[in-house]
Amino acid sequence: MPRLCSFSGHEVEHKPQSNCWDNAPMESFYSRLKIELIYSMDFCSISELKLSIFEYIEIFYNRQRRNSGLGYVSPGTYEQTLLAASLGGLLFAGNNSTNDE
């Protein structure tokens, strides 16, 4: 139920208590971003910072960085392994023909 904030006169609505772990993945990501990029470089402009963050996320974090949830391999390597395994299964299934002569 909304209530009036005494010092500003604005209405404030509090969300019900949620799971304390619901924000953990984003906090982990921001921690890695700061450690691996922000604190290790000097940026001359906001546009340089934005470009660096974009490259970090799209090129390094999503494609190359080893991920503990994937067995400490990069997402690209993990995807290639899954694709090779599924194609191998399809190729193997296609070679089950018998030659009865």
MOCORRA-V158309 format. One record per backbone hydrogen bond with DSSP energy under -0.5 kcal/mol. CO is the residue of the C=O (numbers start at 1). NH is the residue of the N-H. Records with the same first field share a line. If there is no record, write none. Layout:
CO = NH, NH
This chain:
3 = 12
4 = 6
5 = 9
10 = 5
12 = 3, 14
19 = 22
21 = 24
23 = 27
24 = 28
25 = 29
26 = 30
27 = 31
28 = 32
29 = 33
30 = 34
31 = 35
32 = 36
33 = 37, 38
34 = 39
37 = 41
38 = 41
45 = 49
46 = 50
47 = 51
48 = 52
49 = 53
50 = 54
51 = 55
52 = 56
53 = 57
54 = 58
55 = 59, 60
56 = 61
57 = 62
60 = 64, 65
63 = 76
65 = 75
67 = 70, 72, 73
68 = 71
73 = 67
74 = 78
75 = 79
76 = 80
77 = 81
78 = 82
79 = 83
80 = 84
81 = 85
82 = 86
83 = 87
84 = 88
85 = 89
86 = 90
87 = 91
88 = 92
89 = 93
90 = 94
91 = 95
92 = 95
93 = 96
98 = 100
99 = 101
